[in-house]
């Protein structure tokens, strides 16, 4: 899942200052991990520990409350109620890559992605976004071609994955909804040549840059298998000890043969 985390960190400074080029320094001095990373690690921790997804999401919000959480999530996470929150925001999709790396069948991945989304994003679009991203990660991880990934995601979830990079750049609007962020992120991956290119293309789309790059980066890691050491180290060096430990524990258990 370091691919998702690196995408988040690289894209973090462009969320409010969008760019439409792939020519930018990967790690600016102001780059930092955001709620995308925090909640990705929360899901990984839930998988490692066997703790309920919703409980882990709330736990990590309390640990890292200043990382840019959206208002709806913040209100849900701070409340003691176990009632699910209805949202079609892209938070369900940005954090889901660990599920695609963990489970052994596509059906399991879809079920777990749904379960991970429901506590805070219990809306059909929020659930669909999480399932689409987790499925793309699983298919990429298990050797599916880009053509197969595209056909499955478009056919199953109805996303338009035929838009050009230039069209997205010209027509993108800043929002944090699954129906826009998820197809953009998958498109960036489909058009990419390697991991770094996927993240650069995702950031260059404008919009919710850190989340789109986070999603695209998770899929790209699963597909390309290799992330340059300078990117891995650039991301890990910006995490605290707790987050780093979960990332390394997850890799040791689920990704050590990749």
GIZIUR-V889595 format. One record per helix or strand of 2 or more residues. SS is the DSSP state (H for helix, E for strand). FROM is the first residue (numbers start at 1). TO is the last residue. If there is no record, write none. Layout:
SS&FROM&TO + SS&FROM&TO
This chain:
H&2&14 + H&35&49 + H&53&63 + H&71&78 + H&91&94 + H&97&102 + H&106&118 + H&124&141 + H&146&157 + H&165&171 + H&178&190 + H&195&204 + H&209&224 + H&229&236 + H&241&255
